[in-house]
Structures are given as structure tokens and as C-alpha cells.
């Protein structure tokens, strides 16, 4: 793997990078790829989901705490990371609940996209990762993250757009994260039950009946050797993840045996590649890494 290759992962909140594609990033870092995580909001409105961390001093300083957690996760994964400066929109409890004024999800598309366009032009990624157009799940910040990622992918190479945001650079491939699929959880669910462990996934699988998978998996990246790194990065987000909770019920060794990949949908490619893939950089050759996509 060439050290010239660059991967950008675009996420809504601190902790998203560790629950979605973390083992993939750790694998590519180990192979010499430069990886940058762009976190669009600070997660200021996130709830404390780990009962052990639900303390007044944590809740009162949640934004600062989550930035420190992000620093630790970044170190574990070996990636670079930057916050792009928007304010968490929170997760409404009902469709009627209004989003807070000034939050990320309410920003005009061009204003929300400009910092990411500038980051693309500075970092010059060959591959970008983001969520699908439903956000992976319907959090307003995740949906907006998809919108700005697609906008940045399409606009960063156009010298007539976002003038003043750096020299144009065109990424070559755009992927949607597909880690939470019914197929994956059914396989883990069956394997856990066969081994008498007991699976927590039955309710999740049942909910998929009402929300069929929109995008097919095109790309499965083998990265089971980096699941330990993924788990350590996820646990670094201690306000969001209970180490004794849902995320870690399925033994890591079983995951490595049954589903040793992280999965993606190739949403757009400017290079020829043959599907299915097992590498996010499939089809990207030396001429592109040398600057052909400027």
C-alpha cells in the first residue's frame, strides 16, 4: 500500500468514527495510508449513555469531555482528526420537536459544506467515507453529514465553486458506511445462539423489517485483526459507551470468525473498479496518487 494514499472519514459527532469504520481506518493506517477524520460537530447535545459517567460535573462540561475523549480515540486509531466547528443538533424526541436555532442541521448547505470543502482541498483525499442519505439512522446531524459530504465530493474539484476555500482537488471514490446491516446482525445473532451465548440483536433484526436496506454492500474490507483497536477507541468515548453494555456483548473472537469485515456502498467512483471490492482504494493507481486528480 502506497504511503501517498489518503483517506478522509466524515462524521457527525465524536464517537461516530469509532463505531463506524474504525477497524478499516486502523488497518489502512498500519499500511501507511494517511487518514483524516473530520468531525462536523462537537457532540455538545449528546446524552451521557454510560451510567458510570452520568455525574453532574460530566454533564455540565459534556462538550469539553467529548473533545478529550476524541483526542484519546484519535491516538488509539493512529489517525489525524479535526473538528469543523458546528454545533450538535441533538436528537429530537418526536417529529414535532423543533431543532435548536443555529445548530448544524439547520445550516444552509453551502455554509455547512464550506469547511469540509476546504478540508478536502487541503488534505487531498483519494477516498471519502460518509453515511448514506438516511444518515445510517435518522439523526438530523447524520443526514446533514451525508449532504455536506456529497456536496464536498462533487464541488471540491471545481475551481468555480467555493472560491477562497483552497486549490481544487477531486477525490476519486465516495463510500457510504454500511456497518449496521440486517445480514451482519443476523449472522452474529445465529452464531451467538448456536454457542449458547444469548444474542441481544433480536429486537434490532425485527426493526429492519420496517426499514429495508436501501443501498447494497459493494465493498467488504477485511479488518478483523484491528477489531481490538476499534473496541479500544470506542471505549475511549466513555460518556457514550458502557464497556459492560450492548456494544461488547458479542465476543470479539466470534466477530472475527463470523464477520471479519467492515462494509461499504460505493456511491460514486471516478476510476474503473470491479465490484464487489475488498479494498477502498481498488482502481486507484500511481498516476492518480501522483496528482492526476487535481
C-alpha positions as CSV (number, residue, x, y, z in Angstrom):
1,X,0.0,0.0,0.0
2,X,1.4,3.4,-1.1
3,X,2.1,6.0,1.6
4,X,0.8,8.5,-0.9
5,X,-2.8,7.3,-0.5
6,X,-5.1,9.4,1.7
7,X,-8.5,8.5,3.2
8,X,-11.0,11.0,4.8
9,X,-13.8,9.9,7.0
10,X,-16.5,12.4,7.6
11,X,-18.6,12.1,10.8
12,X,-21.3,13.9,12.7
13,X,-20.1,13.6,16.3
14,X,-17.2,12.4,18.4
15,X,-17.6,8.6,18.8
16,X,-19.0,8.1,15.4
17,X,-15.6,7.5,13.9
18,X,-15.1,4.6,16.5
19,X,-18.4,2.9,15.9
20,X,-18.3,3.2,12.1
21,X,-15.3,2.1,10.1
22,X,-12.7,2.3,12.9
23,X,-11.1,-1.1,12.2
24,X,-10.9,-0.1,8.5
25,X,-9.1,3.1,9.3
26,X,-6.7,1.3,11.7
27,X,-5.9,-1.2,9.1
28,X,-5.1,1.5,6.5
29,X,-3.0,3.5,9.0
30,X,-1.0,0.3,9.6
31,X,-0.4,0.0,5.8
32,X,0.9,3.6,5.6
33,X,-2.2,5.4,4.4
34,X,-2.8,8.9,5.7
35,X,-6.2,9.1,7.4
36,X,-8.1,12.2,8.5
37,X,-11.3,12.2,10.5
38,X,-13.4,15.3,10.0
39,X,-15.9,15.7,12.9
40,X,-18.6,18.2,12.0
41,X,-20.0,18.9,15.4
42,X,-18.7,18.8,19.0
43,X,-21.4,16.5,20.3
44,X,-22.4,19.2,22.8
45,X,-26.0,18.0,22.9
46,X,-25.2,14.3,23.2
47,X,-26.6,12.4,26.2
48,X,-24.4,10.6,28.7
49,X,-25.2,7.0,27.7
50,X,-22.9,5.3,30.2
51,X,-24.4,5.2,33.6
52,X,-21.0,5.1,35.2
53,X,-20.2,8.6,33.7
54,X,-23.6,10.2,34.4
55,X,-22.3,12.6,37.0
56,X,-23.1,16.4,37.4
57,X,-19.6,17.5,36.6
58,X,-19.6,15.4,33.4
59,X,-23.0,16.6,32.2
60,X,-22.1,20.2,32.9
61,X,-18.9,20.0,30.8
62,X,-20.0,17.5,28.2
63,X,-18.6,19.4,25.2
64,X,-15.1,19.6,26.7
65,X,-15.3,16.0,27.9
66,X,-16.2,14.7,24.5
67,X,-13.3,16.6,22.9
68,X,-10.9,14.9,25.3
69,X,-12.5,11.5,24.5
70,X,-12.0,12.2,20.8
71,X,-8.3,13.0,21.5
72,X,-7.8,9.6,23.1
73,X,-9.7,7.7,20.4
74,X,-7.6,9.5,17.7
75,X,-4.4,8.4,19.4
76,X,-5.6,4.8,19.6
77,X,-6.6,4.7,15.9
78,X,-3.5,6.5,14.8
79,X,-5.5,9.0,12.6
80,X,-5.5,12.7,12.3
81,X,-8.7,14.5,13.3
82,X,-10.2,17.9,13.2
83,X,-13.4,19.5,14.3
84,X,-15.2,21.6,11.7
85,X,-16.9,23.9,14.2
86,X,-20.6,23.2,14.0
87,X,-23.0,22.8,17.0
88,X,-24.7,19.5,17.7
89,X,-28.4,19.5,16.7
90,X,-29.4,16.9,19.3
91,X,-31.8,14.1,18.6
92,X,-35.5,15.2,18.7
93,X,-37.8,13.0,20.8
94,X,-40.6,13.5,18.2
95,X,-41.1,14.7,14.7
96,X,-42.8,17.8,16.0
97,X,-39.9,18.9,18.2
98,X,-38.1,21.8,16.6
99,X,-34.3,21.8,16.2
100,X,-32.3,24.3,18.2
101,X,-31.6,27.6,16.5
102,X,-28.1,27.8,15.0
103,X,-27.5,24.0,15.1
104,X,-25.6,22.1,12.3
105,X,-28.7,20.5,10.7
106,X,-30.3,23.9,10.1
107,X,-27.3,25.5,8.3
108,X,-27.7,26.4,4.6
109,X,-26.0,23.7,2.6
110,X,-23.2,25.9,1.2
111,X,-22.3,27.3,4.6
112,X,-22.3,23.8,6.1
113,X,-20.2,22.4,3.3
114,X,-17.5,25.2,3.0
115,X,-15.3,24.0,5.9
116,X,-15.4,20.4,4.6
117,X,-14.6,21.6,1.0
118,X,-11.6,23.5,2.5
119,X,-10.5,20.4,4.4
120,X,-10.8,18.2,1.2
121,X,-8.7,20.7,-0.7
122,X,-6.1,20.9,2.0
123,X,-5.8,17.2,2.8
124,X,-6.5,16.0,-0.8
125,X,-8.1,12.6,-0.1
126,X,-8.4,9.9,-2.8
127,X,-11.3,8.3,-0.9
128,X,-14.0,9.7,1.3
129,X,-16.3,7.9,3.7
130,X,-19.6,9.2,4.9
131,X,-23.2,8.0,5.8
132,X,-25.9,7.2,3.4
133,X,-28.7,9.7,2.6
134,X,-30.7,8.4,5.6
135,X,-27.8,9.1,7.8
136,X,-27.3,5.5,8.7
137,X,-30.1,6.2,11.2
138,X,-32.3,9.3,11.1
139,X,-30.4,11.7,13.3
140,X,-30.6,15.2,11.8
141,X,-26.8,15.6,12.0
142,X,-26.1,12.3,10.3
143,X,-28.4,13.2,7.4
144,X,-26.8,16.6,7.1
145,X,-23.4,14.9,7.2
146,X,-24.3,12.9,4.1
147,X,-25.5,16.1,2.3
148,X,-22.3,18.1,3.0
149,X,-20.1,15.1,2.2
150,X,-21.7,14.6,-1.2
151,X,-21.6,18.3,-1.8
152,X,-17.9,18.5,-0.9
153,X,-17.1,15.4,-3.1
154,X,-18.8,17.0,-6.1
155,X,-17.6,20.5,-5.6
156,X,-14.0,20.4,-4.2
157,X,-12.6,19.8,-7.7
158,X,-14.5,22.7,-9.3
159,X,-12.4,25.9,-9.4
160,X,-15.6,27.9,-9.9
161,X,-17.2,26.7,-6.7
162,X,-16.2,27.7,-3.1
163,X,-13.7,30.2,-4.2
164,X,-11.3,31.1,-1.5
165,X,-11.5,27.7,0.1
166,X,-8.2,26.4,-1.3
167,X,-6.9,24.9,-4.5
168,X,-9.3,22.5,-6.2
169,X,-8.9,18.8,-5.5
170,X,-11.2,16.0,-6.8
171,X,-11.5,12.9,-4.6
172,X,-11.8,9.7,-6.7
173,X,-14.2,7.5,-4.7
174,X,-17.1,8.1,-2.2
175,X,-18.4,5.4,0.1
176,X,-21.3,5.1,2.4
177,X,-20.8,3.3,5.7
178,X,-22.8,0.0,5.8
179,X,-21.7,-1.5,9.1
180,X,-25.2,-1.8,10.5
181,X,-26.9,-4.2,8.2
182,X,-29.5,-6.9,8.8
183,X,-27.4,-9.5,7.2
184,X,-24.5,-8.9,9.5
185,X,-26.6,-8.9,12.7
186,X,-28.5,-12.0,11.6
187,X,-25.2,-13.8,11.2
188,X,-23.9,-12.8,14.6
189,X,-27.3,-13.5,16.2
190,X,-27.3,-17.0,14.8
191,X,-23.7,-17.7,15.8
192,X,-24.2,-16.4,19.4
193,X,-27.3,-18.6,19.9
194,X,-25.6,-21.7,18.5
195,X,-22.8,-21.2,21.0
196,X,-25.3,-20.7,23.9
197,X,-24.2,-17.1,24.5
198,X,-27.5,-15.5,24.0
199,X,-27.9,-12.7,21.5
200,X,-29.1,-9.1,22.2
201,X,-29.8,-8.5,18.5
202,X,-33.4,-9.9,18.1
203,X,-35.1,-6.5,18.5
204,X,-32.7,-4.8,16.1
205,X,-33.3,-7.5,13.4
206,X,-37.1,-7.2,13.9
207,X,-36.9,-3.4,13.3
208,X,-35.2,-3.9,10.0
209,X,-38.4,-5.4,8.6
210,X,-39.9,-1.9,8.6
211,X,-36.8,-0.3,7.2
212,X,-35.4,-2.3,4.3
213,X,-31.8,-1.7,3.3
214,X,-31.6,1.0,0.7
215,X,-28.1,0.6,-0.6
216,X,-26.4,-2.7,-1.4
217,X,-23.0,-3.6,0.1
218,X,-20.4,-3.3,-2.7
219,X,-17.2,-3.4,-0.7
220,X,-16.1,-5.6,2.3
221,X,-12.8,-4.6,3.8
222,X,-11.1,-7.4,5.8
223,X,-10.0,-5.8,9.1
224,X,-10.7,-8.4,11.8
225,X,-7.2,-8.1,13.1
226,X,-8.0,-4.5,14.1
227,X,-11.2,-5.1,16.0
228,X,-9.3,-4.8,19.3
229,X,-8.1,-1.3,18.2
230,X,-11.7,-0.5,17.2
231,X,-13.0,-1.6,20.6
232,X,-10.4,0.4,22.5
233,X,-11.2,3.5,20.5
234,X,-14.9,3.1,21.2
235,X,-14.3,2.6,24.9
236,X,-12.3,5.9,24.9
237,X,-15.7,7.6,24.4
238,X,-16.6,6.7,27.9
239,X,-19.6,9.1,28.1
240,X,-21.2,7.3,25.1
241,X,-20.3,3.7,25.5
242,X,-20.7,1.4,28.6
243,X,-17.9,-1.2,28.5
244,X,-20.4,-3.7,30.1
245,X,-23.2,-2.8,27.7
246,X,-24.7,-3.7,24.4
247,X,-21.6,-2.9,22.2
248,X,-19.5,-5.6,23.7
249,X,-21.9,-8.5,24.3
250,X,-20.8,-10.4,21.2
251,X,-17.2,-11.8,21.8
252,X,-14.6,-10.2,19.6
253,X,-13.3,-13.6,18.6
254,X,-16.7,-14.6,17.3
255,X,-17.0,-11.4,15.3
256,X,-13.6,-12.1,13.8
257,X,-14.7,-15.6,12.8
258,X,-18.2,-14.8,11.5
259,X,-17.9,-11.3,10.1
260,X,-14.3,-10.1,9.9
261,X,-15.0,-7.2,7.6
262,X,-16.4,-3.7,7.7
263,X,-18.8,-3.0,4.8
264,X,-19.5,-0.1,2.5
265,X,-21.5,1.0,-0.5
266,X,-19.6,2.6,-3.4
267,X,-21.7,5.7,-4.0
268,X,-19.5,7.3,-6.7
269,X,-16.3,6.4,-8.4
270,X,-14.3,8.3,-11.0
271,X,-12.0,5.3,-11.6
272,X,-12.7,1.9,-13.0
273,X,-13.2,-0.8,-10.4
274,X,-14.8,-4.2,-10.4
275,X,-17.5,-5.0,-7.9
276,X,-17.5,-6.5,-5.4
277,X,-14.4,-5.0,-3.9
278,X,-12.3,-5.8,-0.8
279,X,-10.2,-2.5,-0.9
280,X,-11.4,1.1,-0.7
281,X,-8.5,2.0,-3.0
282,X,-9.3,-0.5,-5.7
283,X,-8.8,1.1,-9.1
284,X,-6.7,4.0,-7.8
285,X,-3.3,3.8,-9.5
286,X,0.0,5.6,-9.2
287,X,-0.9,8.3,-11.6
288,X,-3.9,9.4,-9.5
289,X,-1.9,9.4,-6.3
290,X,0.8,11.5,-8.0
291,X,-1.7,14.3,-8.7
292,X,-3.9,13.4,-11.6
293,X,-7.0,14.3,-9.6
294,X,-6.1,17.9,-9.0
